[in-house]
């Protein structure tokens, strides 16, 4: 081992079971937010900072359509058709580019004024 380097943490097996890092199911019973939790998060984001409305929209779109951060950040205006209510998404990680949201209303994302 080089001087100053930290030892590598390894998982130990005792009695046929991994000891060390707990499994996800031991820590939490689900891997997603409920619709009520998503809305509460979006409302909290809306009240914070200068661009709260943008942040709330990003949270809702990510939760509803499963956007990755990079997919959301790389959206351009030429990918959005407001008249038809469509968004063209270039999916990452070997995903298939697609159009989403046929018939979506702006009100469903809290954009009404």
Beta strands, then each sheet from edge to edge (+ up, - down):
strand 1: 12-14
strand 2: 17-19
strand 3: 80-81
strand 4: 86-89
strand 5: 98-100
sheet 1: 1+ 2-
sheet 2: 3+ 4- 5+
end
